Amino acid sequence: MSLHLTRLFVALLLRPRPARKERGDVPGWVLITVMTAGLVVAIWTLAGDQLATMLRNALSSVANK
């Protein structure tokens, strides 16, 4: 019995596996990541001072309560 299981195990390990045709949408995720980073930089550049002021006001209002 153990010889049969060993043969089966070896046969499963050595069998040829089909090549994966679909590896996911890597270029799409890279594009989304780059575009998101670009939007963050653009918003930070245009409204960085206003965002910092809003954050300070929000934190000070929470700290005063």
N, C-alpha and C positions, 0 to 999 in steps of 0.2 A: 504494500500500500504506500509506504513512504517513497519508494522508487517512482511510482506513478505520480505522486504529488511533486516530487523533485523535477521530474520531466516536464510536467505541466508548468511549473514555476519557471523553469528555464525557457520553455517554449514561449511563454507569455513575455518574458523579458527580452528575448531575441527576435520577436516578430517585427516585421517592418511596420512602421507607423506612418500613416498618411501625412504628407506635409500640410501644415496649416496654411490655408489660402487667405484667411481673413485674420489680420493681426490687429484689428481695431482701427479707429480713425485718428491716428497719431497726428497727421498734418492739421486736422480740424481742431484738435485740442491745443496744438502749438499756436495756431492762429488765434483761438479764443484767449489764451494766456497772454500773448503779445498785445492783443487789442485791449484787454483789461488793464494791463500795465500802462499802456499808452493813455487810456482814459484817466487812470489815477494820476499820472504825471500831469496831464492837461488840467484836470480839475484842481490839483494841488497848486499848480502854477498860477491859475487864474483866480482862485478863491482861497488861497492858503491863509491869508491874514484874517479873512472873515470866519473861516472854519475854526481857527485857533481862538478867536474871540468868542465864538459860540460855545466852544468846549470849555473855556475858562468860566464863562457865565453859568453854564450848566453845572459845572463842578462846584462853583462857589455857592450856587443856590441849594445844592444838596448838602454841602458842608454846613451851611447856616441853619439848617432845620434841626 
